């Protein structure tokens, strides 16, 4: 299932794209692609959000470990 970047309106077309995203903790590559709304895709806000997402992404295993450590 592709990850969604930004918001997609109800009747808006979706743009599918592939980007190399790796877990910032263990380095695993994220499977699948990404999606964004047609209006949002390639805007300055989209580019900033995508860079922040790539910088802070944790895979499911690392995210679960982090949650358990907080409890």
C-alpha positions in Angstrom: 0.0 0.0 0.0 1.5 3.3 -1.0 2.2 6.0 1.5 0.3 9.3 1.1 2.1 12.6 1.3 -0.1 15.6 2.1 -3.9 15.6 1.8 -5.9 14.2 -1.1 -9.3 15.7 -1.7 -12.3 13.4 -2.2 -12.5 13.7 -6.0 -8.9 14.7 -6.7 -6.7 12.6 -8.9 -3.8 10.9 -7.2 -0.2 11.0 -8.5 1.8 7.9 -7.8 5.6 8.2 -7.6 8.6 6.3 -6.4 11.2 7.8 -4.1 14.1 6.1 -2.3 13.1 6.2 1.4 15.1 4.4 4.1 14.5 4.0 7.8 16.7 6.5 9.6 17.4 4.0 12.4 18.2 0.7 10.7 18.5 1.7 7.0 15.8 -0.6 5.6 14.3 0.5 2.3 10.6 1.4 2.4 8.6 -1.0 0.1 6.1 0.4 -2.3 5.6 3.9 -3.6 4.0 7.1 -2.5 1.0 9.1 -3.6 0.0 12.7 -3.5 -2.9 14.8 -4.7 -2.5 16.3 -8.2 -2.8 19.8 -6.9 -0.3 19.3 -4.1 2.3 17.3 -6.1 5.5 19.2 -6.9 4.5 22.3 -5.0 7.1 23.9 -2.6 5.2 22.6 0.4 5.2 19.1 -1.1 8.9 19.2 -1.5 9.5 20.4 2.0 7.2 17.7 3.5 8.8 15.0 1.5 12.3 15.9 2.6 11.2 16.1 6.2 9.5 12.7 5.8 12.7 11.1 4.4 14.7 12.6 7.2 12.5 11.3 10.0 11.1 8.0 8.7 11.1 5.0 10.9 10.2 1.5 9.6 7.4 -0.4 11.5 9.9 -2.4 13.6 11.9 0.6 14.7 8.7 2.7 15.3 7.3 -0.1 17.5 10.6 -0.4 19.5 10.5 3.4 20.1 6.9 3.2 21.3 7.7 0.3 23.7 10.7 2.2 25.1 8.4 5.2 26.0 6.0 3.0 28.0 
